[in-house]
């Protein structure tokens, strides 16, 4: 049952991304081009998502546990640190350059165009490289102690 629930939720999310235009890189890039061909319509998609997610989190987190798990899996940290700031910055820069983010690229695969596939391959390679760099840094720090 958890797999079916995840599939249905993913289909709703992906449909929302497609219908909202967030899988269309041209629309996303126009949203970011404030000084040029700015298209503010994605702001309404974002505001609509926040209007649903905000109250949804408050409602769901009142429960003692999720329906299909034994506990909620929330980020342990709440503060803003260099890793969060750097990751968010890289996410935004990549989104502004490519016009895709993971949430838009995955549903866009269904449009059978090569761009989202190239984006997801490049993103995956970047994640692997970042994990290796972090591992090497952690190893160097660990060997100093």
N, CA, C and O of each residue as an XYZ file, in Angstrom:
580
protein
N       0.808     -1.211      0.000
C       0.000      0.000      0.000
C       0.852      1.276      0.000
O       0.485      2.235     -0.680
N       1.981      1.330      0.740
C       2.799      2.545      0.688
C       3.310      2.861     -0.710
O       3.418      4.031     -1.077
N       3.626      1.838     -1.493
C       4.121      2.063     -2.850
C       3.021      2.655     -3.718
O       3.276      3.555     -4.518
N       1.813      2.161     -3.566
C       0.681      2.690     -4.342
C       0.406      4.132     -3.942
O       0.154      4.978     -4.801
N       0.452      4.419     -2.644
C       0.240      5.792     -2.171
C       1.317      6.713     -2.732
O       1.013      7.819     -3.180
N       2.574      6.268     -2.713
C       3.670      7.084     -3.252
C       3.485      7.313     -4.750
O       3.721      8.417     -5.241
N       3.068      6.292     -5.468
C       2.830      6.426     -6.901
C       1.732      7.448     -7.178
O       1.888      8.311     -8.042
N       0.633      7.354     -6.454
C      -0.472      8.296     -6.659
C      -0.068      9.726     -6.311
O      -0.392     10.663     -7.041
N       0.639      9.888     -5.196
C       1.095     11.227     -4.799
C       2.063     11.778     -5.840
O       1.986     12.954     -6.196
N       2.974     10.936     -6.330
C       3.907     11.362     -7.366
C       3.200     11.755     -8.651
O       3.606     12.704     -9.322
N       2.145     11.028     -8.996
C       1.384     11.366    -10.205
C       0.656     12.700    -10.042
O       0.589     13.491    -10.982
N       0.117     12.948     -8.860
C      -0.543     14.236     -8.604
C       0.478     15.366     -8.672
O       0.231     16.400     -9.294
N       1.633     15.160     -8.023
C       2.691     16.169     -8.038
C       3.164     16.433     -9.470
O       3.237     17.585     -9.900
N       3.480     15.374    -10.200
C       3.950     15.522    -11.572
C       2.924     16.192    -12.473
O       3.279     17.008    -13.324
N       1.655     15.851    -12.289
C       0.598     16.489    -13.085
C       0.518     17.979    -12.775
O       0.333     18.802    -13.672
N       0.656     18.315    -11.506
C       0.649     19.732    -11.117
C       1.814     20.491    -11.722
O       1.657     21.620    -12.185
N       2.983     19.867    -11.716
C       4.171     20.484    -12.316
C       3.946     20.712    -13.811
O       4.244     21.787    -14.332
N       3.416     19.692    -14.498
C       3.177     19.827    -15.938
C       2.105     20.872    -16.232
O       2.296     21.735    -17.090
N       0.982     20.798    -15.525
C      -0.110     21.753    -15.769
C       0.285     23.181    -15.411
O      -0.154     24.133    -16.055
N       1.115     23.325    -14.381
C       1.554     24.654    -13.960
C       2.613     25.263    -14.863
O       2.914     26.450    -14.741
N       3.184     24.475    -15.765
C       4.187     24.984    -16.691
C       5.604     24.904    -16.159
O       6.524     25.416    -16.797
N       5.810     24.279    -15.011
C       7.152     24.246    -14.430
C       8.051     23.193    -15.078
O       9.233     23.111    -14.746
N       7.523     22.402    -15.979
C       8.340     21.460    -16.743
C       8.746     22.053    -18.091
O       9.415     21.397    -18.890
N       8.344     23.279    -18.332
C       8.670     23.981    -19.571
C       9.825     24.940    -19.283
O       9.608     25.987    -18.672
N      11.056     24.605    -19.711
C      12.192     25.451    -19.364
C      12.071     26.880    -19.884
O      12.556     27.807    -19.234
N      11.437     27.082    -21.036
C      11.278     28.442    -21.559
C      10.421     29.282    -20.611
O      10.723     30.450    -20.370
N       9.365     28.695    -20.081
C       8.493     29.405    -19.145
C       9.242     29.725    -17.850
O       9.107     30.819    -17.301
N      10.028     28.766    -17.372
C      10.806     28.976    -16.143
C      11.837     30.077    -16.360
O      11.974     30.968    -15.522
N      12.561     30.027    -17.471
C      13.571     31.043    -17.743
C      12.945     32.422    -17.903
O      13.539     33.417    -17.490
N      11.757     32.498    -18.493
C      11.059     33.786    -18.590
C      10.621     34.287    -17.219
O      10.562     35.495    -16.993
N      10.320     33.388    -16.315
C       9.974     33.783    -14.947
C      11.173     34.442    -14.270
O      11.010     35.404    -13.520
N      12.374     33.929    -14.532
C      13.585     34.485    -13.919
C      14.095     35.737    -14.623
O      14.923     36.455    -14.062
N      13.624     36.015    -15.833
C      14.113     37.150    -16.623
C      13.298     38.401    -16.306
O      12.490     38.851    -17.118
N      13.517     38.949    -15.127
C      12.716     40.092    -14.653
C      12.930     41.328    -15.521
O      11.996     42.101    -15.731
N      14.134     41.522    -16.022
C      14.423     42.721    -16.816
C      14.082     42.546    -18.295
O      14.196     43.502    -19.062
N      13.667     41.355    -18.711
C      13.397     41.114    -20.131
C      11.982     40.632    -20.365
O      11.027     41.398    -20.236
N      11.850     39.371    -20.707
C      10.551     38.787    -21.072
C       9.884     38.134    -19.865
O       9.444     36.986    -19.935
N       9.814     38.858    -18.778
C       9.321     38.308    -17.513
C       7.900     37.782    -17.646
O       7.021     38.450    -18.190
N       7.693     36.574    -17.140
C       6.384     35.922    -17.104
C       6.086     35.599    -15.643
O       6.610     34.618    -15.116
N       5.254     36.405    -14.977
C       5.017     36.207    -13.547
C       4.065     35.060    -13.213
O       3.774     34.833    -12.038
N       3.575     34.336    -14.214
C       2.547     33.328    -13.950
C       3.026     32.204    -13.025
O       2.217     31.631    -12.295
N       4.319     31.877    -13.041
C       4.803     30.824    -12.147
C       4.746     31.249    -10.684
O       4.730     30.401     -9.791
N       4.716     32.543    -10.436
C       4.574     33.006     -9.050
C       3.241     32.522     -8.488
O       3.149     32.207     -7.301
N       2.222     32.462     -9.314
C       0.920     31.971     -8.853
C       0.967     30.465     -8.582
O       0.309     29.975     -7.665
N       1.742     29.741     -9.381
C       1.919     28.309     -9.135
C       2.626     28.103     -7.792
O       2.223     27.257     -6.993
N       3.675     28.879     -7.553
C       4.434     28.774     -6.310
C       3.563     29.168     -5.125
O       3.554     28.477     -4.106
N       2.832     30.268     -5.247
C       1.946     30.699     -4.156
C       0.851     29.658     -3.889
O       0.494     29.408     -2.737
N       0.327     29.060     -4.949
C      -0.677     28.010     -4.773
C      -0.100     26.804     -4.041
O      -0.757     26.217     -3.182
N       1.143     26.436     -4.390
C       1.796     25.312     -3.710
C       2.019     25.633     -2.233
O       1.800     24.779     -1.373
N       2.449     26.846     -1.937
C       2.648     27.243     -0.540
C       1.326     27.287      0.227
O       1.277     26.935      1.405
N       0.262     27.718     -0.439
C      -1.045     27.783      0.214
C      -1.557     26.397      0.593
O      -2.296     26.251      1.567
N      -1.170     25.391     -0.165
C      -1.566     24.017      0.149
C      -0.576     23.383      1.136
O      -0.985     22.733      2.098
N       0.718     23.573      0.893
C       1.743     22.900      1.700
C       1.793     23.429      3.133
O       1.939     22.645      4.071
N       1.676     24.736      3.315
C       1.755     25.309      4.668
C       0.729     24.714      5.613
O       1.102     24.114      6.621
N      -0.549     24.863      5.317
C      -1.556     24.245      6.183
C      -1.465     22.718      6.203
O      -1.760     22.086      7.217
N      -1.054     22.130      5.073
C      -0.923     20.670      5.014
C       0.101     20.158      6.012
O      -0.149     19.171      6.704
N       1.248     20.814      6.096
C       2.268     20.419      7.072
C       1.741     20.560      8.491
O       1.922     19.667      9.319
N       1.095     21.673      8.768
C       0.574     21.884     10.130
C      -0.443     20.796     10.485
O      -0.458     20.311     11.616
N      -1.280     20.417      9.542
C      -2.291     19.393      9.776
C      -1.645     18.019      9.968
O      -1.957     17.309     10.923
N      -0.755     17.657      9.067
C      -0.137     16.327      9.087
C       0.762     16.144     10.305
O       0.748     15.083     10.929
N       1.541     17.162     10.646
C       2.491     17.015     11.751
C       1.807     16.995     13.117
O       2.473     16.784     14.131
N       0.524     17.204     13.163
C      -0.214     17.022     14.427
C      -0.412     15.548     14.746
O      -0.680     15.178     15.889
N      -0.278     14.719     13.732
C      -0.422     13.273     13.929
C       0.798     12.751     14.677
O       1.876     13.342     14.612
N       0.623     11.656     15.379
C       1.748     11.055     16.098
C       2.736     10.398     15.151
O       3.937     10.365     15.420
N       2.230      9.878     14.044
C       3.110      9.231     13.064
C       2.427      9.253     11.702
O       1.209      9.414     11.615
N       3.211      9.091     10.640
C       2.610      9.024      9.304
C       1.784      7.748      9.135
O       1.910      6.806      9.918
N       0.955      7.733      8.123
C       0.081      6.581      7.878
C       0.896      5.344      7.496
O       0.593      4.245      7.960
N       1.925      5.505      6.660
C       2.659      4.353      6.145
C       4.089      4.251      6.678
O       4.943      3.663      6.015
N       4.365      4.803      7.844
C       5.701      4.703      8.425
C       5.580      4.806      9.943
O       4.513      5.114     10.475
N       6.671      4.548     10.617
C       6.628      4.569     12.084
C       6.946      5.944     12.649
O       6.623      6.231     13.802
N       7.586      6.810     11.836
C       7.935      8.148     12.300
C       8.043      9.098     11.115
O       8.168      8.666      9.969
N       7.994     10.401     11.404
C       8.221     11.414     10.378
C       9.728     11.555     10.181
O      10.489     11.484     11.146
N      10.153     11.752      8.957
C      11.569     11.918      8.645
C      11.789     13.372      8.231
O      11.687     13.722      7.055
N      12.090     14.203      9.214
C      12.281     15.629      8.990
C      13.756     15.969      9.122
O      14.494     15.262      9.808
N      14.196     17.041      8.474
C      15.607     17.421      8.596
C      15.963     17.704     10.060
O      15.206     18.376     10.760
N      17.104     17.198     10.521
C      17.470     17.403     11.921
C      17.905     18.835     12.229
O      17.761     19.303     13.358
N      18.428     19.514     11.239
C      18.898     20.893     11.447
C      17.810     21.882     11.066
O      16.995     21.627     10.179
N      17.814     23.002     11.746
C      16.840     24.043     11.425
C      17.508     25.345     11.015
O      16.860     26.215     10.432
N      18.791     25.493     11.312
C      19.495     26.737     11.014
C      20.022     26.781      9.591
O      20.023     25.783      8.871
N      20.469     27.969      9.211
C      21.074     28.158      7.896
C      22.587     28.106      8.091
O      23.158     28.889      8.850
N      23.228     27.162      7.385
C      24.672     27.052      7.453
C      25.245     27.158      6.039
O      24.504     27.342      5.073
N      26.554     27.043      5.931
C      27.216     27.201      4.637
C      26.764     26.143      3.632
O      26.573     26.449      2.455
N      26.591     24.902      4.089
C      26.144     23.828      3.176
C      24.760     24.119      2.621
O      24.533     23.960      1.421
N      23.830     24.544      3.470
C      22.478     24.863      3.012
C      22.502     26.042      2.054
O      21.875     25.998      0.995
N      23.213     27.079      2.416
C      23.291     28.269      1.564
C      23.931     27.934      0.213
O      23.445     28.351     -0.838
N      25.034     27.171      0.263
C      25.708     26.799     -0.984
C      24.843     25.906     -1.855
O      24.764     26.098     -3.068
N      24.194     24.927     -1.231
C      23.327     24.029     -1.998
C      22.149     24.761     -2.614
O      21.804     24.530     -3.773
N      21.531     25.644     -1.841
C      20.404     26.419     -2.364
C      20.860     27.345     -3.491
O      20.144     27.537     -4.473
N      22.044     27.911     -3.344
C      22.582     28.795     -4.389
C      22.842     28.013     -5.670
O      22.476     28.458     -6.758
N      23.476     26.842     -5.543
C      23.732     26.018     -6.726
C      22.433     25.555     -7.379
O      22.324     25.520     -8.605
N      21.445     25.199     -6.549
C      20.136     24.802     -7.069
C      19.549     25.947     -7.893
O      19.112     25.733     -9.024
N      19.535     27.150     -7.339
C      18.963     28.297     -8.035
C      19.717     28.658     -9.297
O      19.108     28.979    -10.318
N      21.040     28.608     -9.236
C      21.846     28.911    -10.424
C      21.568     27.878    -11.519
O      21.374     28.233    -12.682
N      21.552     26.608    -11.139
C      21.263     25.560    -12.123
C      19.878     25.696    -12.708
O      19.689     25.510    -13.910
N      18.902     26.018    -11.872
C      17.533     26.197    -12.343
C      17.460     27.364    -13.311
O      16.779     27.290    -14.334
N      18.173     28.458    -12.981
C      18.169     29.629    -13.854
C      18.889     29.402    -15.166
O      18.517     29.987    -16.184
N      19.916     28.563    -15.162
C      20.663     28.287    -16.393
C      19.909     27.288    -17.275
O      19.735     27.517    -18.472
N      19.468     26.191    -16.681
C      18.872     25.097    -17.465
C      17.370     25.240    -17.657
O      16.816     24.726    -18.628
N      16.704     25.937    -16.735
C      15.251     26.011    -16.807
C      14.573     24.790    -16.225
O      13.350     24.662    -16.291
N      15.366     23.883    -15.650
C      14.837     22.676    -15.013
C      15.305     22.608    -13.571
O      16.400     23.057    -13.232
N      14.463     22.045    -12.737
C      14.856     21.599    -11.413
C      14.408     20.139    -11.359
O      13.657     19.707    -12.233
N      14.847     19.361    -10.357
C      14.449     17.950    -10.350
C      12.933     17.756    -10.391
O      12.438     16.855    -11.068
N      12.203     18.599     -9.671
C      10.746     18.463     -9.637
C      10.091     18.716    -10.979
O       9.003     18.200    -11.236
N      10.722     19.493    -11.837
C      10.186     19.739    -13.167
C      10.750     18.805    -14.221
O      10.071     18.473    -15.193
N      11.999     18.378    -14.029
C      12.654     17.546    -15.044
C      12.109     16.124    -15.065
O      11.971     15.529    -16.134
N      11.802     15.582    -13.911
C      11.327     14.190    -13.870
C       9.986     14.046    -14.593
O       9.855     13.158    -15.435
N       8.974     14.893    -14.296
C       7.732     14.772    -15.081
C       7.939     15.101    -16.558
O       7.235     14.565    -17.414
N       8.908     15.985    -16.869
C       9.163     16.351    -18.266
C       9.734     15.193    -19.069
O       9.695     15.220    -20.299
N      10.268     14.171    -18.394
C      10.732     12.983    -19.114
C       9.590     12.368    -19.923
O       9.810     11.802    -20.994
N       8.383     12.485    -19.402
C       7.216     11.940    -20.094
C       6.888     12.653    -21.390
O       6.100     12.149    -22.190
N       7.486     13.827    -21.610
C       7.266     14.551    -22.861
C       8.169     14.032    -23.979
O       8.075     14.470    -25.126
N       9.055     13.080    -23.619
C       9.948     12.410    -24.577
C      10.860     13.381    -25.318
O      11.110     13.227    -26.514
N      11.350     14.378    -24.595
C      12.328     15.313    -25.153
C      13.678     15.020    -24.513
O      13.719     14.551    -23.375
N      14.783     15.280    -25.206
C      16.096     14.930    -24.652
C      16.575     15.861    -23.525
O      17.373     15.445    -22.685
N      16.105     17.100    -23.497
C      16.633     18.078    -22.544
C      16.498     17.648    -21.083
O      17.473     17.747    -20.339
N      15.325     17.175    -20.643
C      15.252     16.779    -19.232
C      16.147     15.584    -18.909
O      16.667     15.484    -17.797
N      16.331     14.686    -19.862
C      17.211     13.538    -19.635
C      18.655     14.011    -19.485
O      19.365     13.565    -18.584
N      19.089     14.906    -20.360
C      20.450     15.455    -20.263
C      20.619     16.174    -18.926
O      21.646     16.019    -18.266
N      19.624     16.956    -18.525
C      19.681     17.661    -17.242
C      19.819     16.675    -16.089
O      20.671     16.857    -15.219
N      18.991     15.633    -16.072
C      19.021     14.670    -14.966
C      20.331     13.889    -14.924
O      20.824     13.574    -13.841
N      20.899     13.574    -16.079
C      22.201     12.899    -16.112
C      23.277     13.827    -15.555
O      24.100     13.410    -14.740
N      23.270     15.094    -16.000
C      24.255     16.058    -15.507
C      24.083     16.298    -14.011
O      25.070     16.386    -13.281
N      22.844     16.404    -13.552
C      22.580     16.605    -12.128
C      23.078     15.411    -11.321
O      23.695     15.587    -10.271
N      22.818     14.212    -11.801
C      23.271     13.004    -11.103
C      24.795     12.955    -11.039
O      25.361     12.591    -10.008
N      25.452     13.316    -12.121
C      26.917     13.354    -12.123
C      27.420     14.378    -11.107
O      28.378     14.116    -10.380
N      26.778     15.533    -11.058
C      27.154     16.561    -10.080
C      26.975     16.084     -8.646
O      27.807     16.370     -7.786
N      25.898     15.362     -8.387
C      25.657     14.826     -7.044
C      26.756     13.823     -6.673
O      27.279     13.855     -5.559
N      27.102     12.935     -7.609
C      28.157     11.948     -7.341
C      29.498     12.627     -7.080
O      30.226     12.242     -6.165
N      29.821     13.632     -7.880
C      31.075     14.366     -7.688
C      31.073     15.063     -6.326
O      32.074     15.027     -5.610
N      29.957     15.695     -5.969
C      29.870     16.383     -4.676
C      30.038     15.412     -3.513
O      30.702     15.730     -2.527
N      29.437     14.227     -3.626
C      29.583     13.213     -2.562
C      31.044     12.764     -2.433
O      31.543     12.573     -1.324
N      31.713     12.602     -3.555
C      33.127     12.203     -3.498
C      33.974     13.296     -2.861
O      34.840     13.014     -2.032
N      33.725     14.545     -3.249
C      34.482     15.660     -2.662
C      34.216     15.738     -1.166
O      35.148     15.905     -0.379
N      32.956     15.621     -0.766
C      32.630     15.657      0.664
C      33.298     14.514      1.410
O      33.770     14.698      2.532
N      33.342     13.335      0.800
C      34.000     12.197      1.426
C      35.487     12.439      1.614
O      36.050     12.101      2.655
N      36.119     13.019      0.613
C      37.556     13.311      0.716
C      37.822     14.369      1.781
O      38.787     14.264      2.537
N      36.969     15.383      1.839
C      37.135     16.410      2.867
C      36.951     15.803      4.251
O      37.719     16.097      5.168
N      35.935     14.956      4.405
C      35.692     14.309      5.698
C      36.865     13.411      6.070
O      37.248     13.352      7.239
N      37.444     12.708      5.091
C      38.596     11.851      5.357
C      39.791     12.684      5.826
O      40.494     12.294      6.759
N      40.021     13.832      5.178
C      41.162     14.695      5.554
C      40.959     15.270      6.953
O      41.900     15.338      7.745
N      39.735     15.680      7.250
C      39.452     16.227      8.570
C      39.611     15.129      9.620
O      40.168     15.365     10.693
N      39.121     13.933      9.307
C      39.232     12.802     10.230
C      40.662     12.387     10.480
O      41.000     11.967     11.587
N      41.515     12.497      9.461
C      42.911     12.086      9.641
C      43.708     13.105     10.440
O      44.758     12.765     10.986
N      43.239     14.347     10.525
C      43.920     15.391     11.300
C      43.634     15.250     12.785
O      44.428     15.695     13.615
N      42.537     14.650     13.121
C      42.137     14.577     14.530
C      42.803     13.437     15.253
O      42.570     13.242     16.446
